[in-house]
Amino acid sequence: MADKAEQARKNRRSGKRVQKRINEGIGAKNVGLWGGEDGEHPIFSIEAKGREKFVGTEFMAQADANCPKDKIPLVIVHLKGTSYNKDIVMIRITHFKELMKI
């Protein structure tokens, strides 16, 4: 089993790869290393995350399954007790790129 320092290095390398791919995919400048935004874009401040599991994939699968063919599936997550202005919106990257003309 890897020691903690080795695992931390592995996680940083993995995170950098994910960050680079995400930023390249949407035409953002890869800038984040030790805090601050991960991707610099003319209209977005990007925080890139890579995960093995994410509950949001289940939400997106449901949106995909229920989506008519002529529409784009979208998930909006509201956390009870918070302002609706803080809700989180999820969309598949392919649809995001279409909408943004990337």
Backbone as JSON, one array per atom type, in Angstrom:
{
  "sequence": "MADKAEQARKNRRSGKRVQKRINEGIGAKNVGLWGGEDGEHPIFSIEAKGREKFVGTEFMAQADANCPKDKIPLVIVHLKGTSYNKDIVMIRITHFKELMKI",
  "N": [[0.84, -1.19, 0.0], [0.48, 2.26, -0.78], [2.3, 4.92, 0.75], [1.19, 7.84, 2.63], [2.23, 10.27, 1.57], [3.05, 9.49, -1.0], [0.56, 8.73, -2.07], [-0.74, 11.2, -2.0], [0.79, 12.62, -3.91], [0.17, 11.13, -6.19], [-2.59, 11.64, -6.35], [-2.55, 14.42, -6.82], [-1.28, 14.49, -9.34], [-3.17, 13.11, -10.88], [-5.36, 14.84, -10.58], [-4.36, 17.13, -11.87], [-4.18, 16.17, -14.5], [-6.91, 15.7, -15.12], [-7.91, 18.31, -14.83], [-6.47, 19.65, -16.86], [-7.42, 18.34, -19.2], [-10.18, 18.97, -19.08], [-10.12, 21.8, -19.23], [-8.82, 22.18, -21.72], [-10.75, 21.04, -23.35], [-12.84, 22.88, -23.41], [-11.75, 25.2, -24.25], [-10.43, 26.78, -22.36], [-7.93, 28.47, -20.37], [-5.5, 26.69, -18.69], [-4.91, 27.13, -15.42], [-4.88, 26.77, -12.6], [-3.12, 25.66, -9.75], [-2.26, 25.74, -6.99], [-4.57, 26.59, -5.4], [-7.08, 29.1, -6.08], [-8.77, 29.68, -9.24], [-9.25, 26.89, -11.47], [-9.45, 26.88, -14.2], [-9.21, 29.4, -16.65], [-11.39, 31.4, -18.36], [-13.1, 33.37, -20.82], [-15.75, 33.96, -19.89], [-16.29, 32.23, -17.79], [-15.37, 30.96, -14.57], [-13.51, 28.33, -13.78], [-13.75, 25.37, -11.92], [-12.33, 22.39, -11.73], [-13.1, 18.97, -11.35], [-12.35, 15.57, -10.65], [-13.78, 12.46, -10.2], [-14.32, 9.16, -8.92], [-16.8, 8.17, -8.24], [-20.02, 9.71, -8.25], [-22.9, 11.14, -7.08], [-24.46, 12.72, -8.67], [-24.42, 11.64, -11.21], [-26.43, 9.78, -11.27], [-28.67, 11.42, -11.12], [-28.41, 12.74, -13.57], [-28.67, 10.59, -15.34], [-31.35, 9.97, -14.97], [-32.5, 12.34, -15.93], [-31.67, 12.16, -18.61], [-33.07, 9.83, -19.4], [-35.71, 10.67, -19.21], [-35.94, 12.7, -21.02], [-37.33, 14.32, -23.82], [-36.7, 13.75, -27.34], [-36.16, 16.13, -28.74], [-35.08, 17.94, -26.97], [-32.76, 19.22, -24.46], [-31.28, 17.47, -21.86], [-31.29, 18.49, -18.47], [-30.18, 19.08, -15.2], [-31.2, 20.38, -12.13], [-30.16, 21.12, -8.96], [-31.35, 21.56, -5.77], [-30.56, 22.52, -2.53], [-32.08, 21.85, 0.43], [-33.24, 24.38, 2.59], [-31.6, 26.37, 1.68], [-31.0, 29.29, -0.37], [-32.79, 29.57, -3.42], [-31.37, 30.77, -5.39], [-28.86, 29.77, -5.16], [-28.83, 27.29, -6.27], [-27.66, 24.38, -8.07], [-26.65, 23.72, -11.36], [-26.62, 21.17, -13.75], [-25.32, 19.89, -16.76], [-24.7, 17.92, -19.65], [-21.42, 17.76, -21.05], [-21.21, 17.69, -23.85], [-23.61, 18.87, -24.71], [-23.33, 21.35, -23.49], [-21.13, 22.37, -24.89], [-22.29, 22.57, -27.42], [-24.26, 24.54, -26.95], [-22.63, 26.69, -26.22], [-21.23, 27.0, -28.5], [-18.7, 25.84, -28.92]],
  "CA": [[0.0, 0.0, 0.0], [1.25, 3.49, -0.89], [2.27, 5.77, 1.94], [0.34, 9.03, 2.46], [2.88, 11.24, 0.67], [2.98, 8.94, -2.36], [-0.84, 8.82, -2.49], [-1.02, 12.62, -2.24], [1.41, 12.96, -5.21], [-0.64, 10.47, -7.21], [-3.85, 12.37, -6.45], [-2.27, 15.71, -7.47], [-1.03, 14.23, -10.77], [-4.47, 12.76, -11.47], [-6.14, 16.07, -10.62], [-3.8, 17.99, -12.92], [-4.58, 15.61, -15.8], [-8.35, 15.98, -15.29], [-8.03, 19.75, -15.0], [-5.94, 19.99, -18.18], [-8.36, 17.85, -20.23], [-11.41, 19.75, -19.02], [-9.85, 23.14, -19.74], [-8.58, 22.09, -23.17], [-12.01, 20.68, -24.0], [-13.75, 24.02, -23.58], [-10.98, 26.36, -24.68], [-10.02, 27.6, -21.22], [-6.52, 28.43, -20.02], [-5.26, 25.87, -17.5], [-4.13, 28.01, -14.55], [-4.87, 26.44, -11.18], [-2.2, 24.68, -9.18], [-2.31, 25.78, -5.53], [-5.61, 27.55, -5.02], [-7.58, 29.92, -7.18], [-9.53, 28.96, -10.25], [-8.51, 25.87, -12.23], [-9.48, 27.25, -15.61], [-9.53, 30.79, -16.95], [-12.2, 31.46, -19.56], [-13.64, 34.73, -20.91], [-16.98, 34.19, -19.11], [-16.42, 31.27, -16.71], [-14.28, 30.64, -13.66], [-13.69, 26.88, -13.78], [-13.23, 24.48, -10.88], [-12.38, 21.06, -12.35], [-13.05, 17.87, -10.38], [-12.43, 14.2, -11.16], [-14.25, 11.56, -9.16], [-14.67, 7.8, -9.33], [-18.25, 8.07, -8.07], [-20.66, 11.0, -8.02], [-24.34, 10.9, -7.06], [-25.06, 13.48, -9.75], [-24.57, 10.82, -12.42], [-27.76, 9.17, -11.18], [-29.63, 12.47, -11.48], [-28.28, 12.98, -15.01], [-29.24, 9.43, -16.03], [-32.81, 10.14, -14.93], [-32.82, 13.42, -16.86], [-31.5, 11.6, -19.95], [-34.14, 8.87, -19.67], [-37.0, 11.36, -19.3], [-35.83, 13.83, -21.94], [-37.79, 14.13, -25.2], [-35.59, 13.78, -28.3], [-35.87, 17.46, -29.25], [-34.67, 18.81, -25.88], [-31.48, 18.95, -23.8], [-31.49, 17.14, -20.45], [-30.69, 19.42, -17.54], [-30.49, 18.78, -13.8], [-31.02, 21.48, -11.19], [-30.15, 20.57, -7.61], [-31.62, 22.54, -4.71], [-30.31, 22.03, -1.18], [-33.11, 22.35, 1.33], [-32.8, 25.37, 3.56], [-30.74, 27.38, 1.06], [-31.64, 30.13, -1.37], [-32.88, 28.97, -4.76], [-30.33, 31.41, -6.21], [-27.63, 29.0, -4.97], [-29.01, 25.97, -6.88], [-26.59, 23.92, -8.95], [-27.15, 23.27, -12.65], [-25.75, 20.2, -14.43], [-25.61, 19.61, -18.16], [-23.62, 17.14, -20.24], [-20.43, 18.61, -21.72], [-21.5, 17.79, -25.29], [-24.66, 19.86, -24.88], [-22.74, 22.62, -23.09], [-20.32, 22.84, -26.03], [-23.22, 22.99, -28.49], [-24.86, 25.8, -26.56], [-21.59, 27.71, -26.19], [-20.6, 27.0, -29.83], [-17.27, 25.53, -28.72]],
  "C": [[0.88, 1.25, 0.0], [1.18, 4.29, 0.41], [1.49, 7.05, 1.61], [0.94, 10.04, 1.49], [2.8, 10.77, -0.78], [1.55, 9.04, -2.9], [-1.21, 10.27, -2.8], [-0.44, 13.06, -3.59], [0.59, 12.36, -6.35], [-1.96, 11.22, -7.43], [-3.66, 13.72, -7.14], [-2.06, 15.53, -8.97], [-2.34, 13.93, -11.49], [-5.33, 14.02, -11.62], [-5.67, 17.02, -11.7], [-4.21, 17.5, -14.31], [-6.05, 15.93, -16.09], [-8.54, 17.46, -15.61], [-7.6, 20.18, -16.4], [-6.91, 19.57, -19.29], [-9.64, 18.66, -20.26], [-11.19, 21.13, -19.63], [-9.61, 23.14, -21.24], [-9.88, 21.85, -23.92], [-12.96, 21.84, -24.22], [-13.01, 25.32, -23.92], [-10.6, 27.31, -23.55], [-8.52, 27.46, -20.99], [-6.37, 27.67, -18.7], [-4.36, 26.66, -16.56], [-3.97, 27.53, -13.12], [-3.85, 25.39, -10.79], [-2.38, 24.62, -7.66], [-3.34, 26.82, -5.07], [-5.99, 28.41, -6.2], [-8.32, 29.07, -8.19], [-8.64, 27.98, -11.01], [-8.41, 26.23, -13.7], [-9.92, 28.69, -15.78], [-10.2, 30.84, -18.31], [-12.79, 32.87, -19.63], [-14.89, 34.97, -20.06], [-17.16, 33.23, -17.94], [-15.17, 31.22, -15.85], [-14.45, 29.15, -13.37], [-13.01, 26.22, -12.59], [-13.41, 23.08, -11.44], [-12.24, 19.97, -11.28], [-13.14, 16.53, -11.11], [-12.81, 13.29, -10.0], [-14.5, 10.17, -9.74], [-16.17, 7.59, -9.25], [-18.8, 9.45, -7.76], [-22.16, 10.79, -8.12], [-25.05, 11.63, -8.19], [-25.22, 12.68, -11.04], [-25.92, 10.13, -12.44], [-28.84, 10.19, -11.56], [-29.62, 12.69, -12.99], [-28.86, 11.83, -15.81], [-30.76, 9.52, -16.06], [-33.25, 11.24, -15.89], [-32.72, 12.93, -18.3], [-32.69, 10.71, -20.32], [-35.49, 9.56, -19.89], [-37.04, 12.47, -20.34], [-36.39, 13.5, -23.33], [-36.63, 14.36, -26.17], [-35.21, 15.19, -28.77], [-35.42, 18.45, -28.16], [-33.33, 18.38, -25.31], [-31.76, 18.62, -22.34], [-30.66, 18.06, -19.54], [-31.11, 19.0, -16.13], [-30.25, 20.05, -12.99], [-31.17, 20.9, -9.79], [-30.34, 21.72, -6.62], [-31.35, 21.88, -3.36], [-31.31, 22.68, -0.25], [-32.51, 23.32, 2.34], [-31.88, 26.43, 2.99], [-31.55, 28.19, 0.06], [-31.68, 29.41, -2.71], [-31.88, 29.61, -5.71], [-29.0, 30.67, -6.11], [-27.73, 27.6, -5.59], [-27.89, 25.66, -7.86], [-27.2, 23.34, -10.22], [-26.13, 22.32, -13.27], [-26.27, 19.96, -15.84], [-24.44, 18.79, -18.7], [-22.7, 18.06, -21.04], [-20.71, 18.75, -23.22], [-22.58, 18.84, -25.55], [-24.17, 21.26, -24.51], [-21.94, 23.2, -24.26], [-21.19, 23.29, -27.19], [-23.8, 24.35, -28.19], [-23.87, 26.96, -26.6], [-20.88, 27.87, -27.53], [-19.08, 26.82, -29.73], [-16.87, 24.41, -29.68]]
}
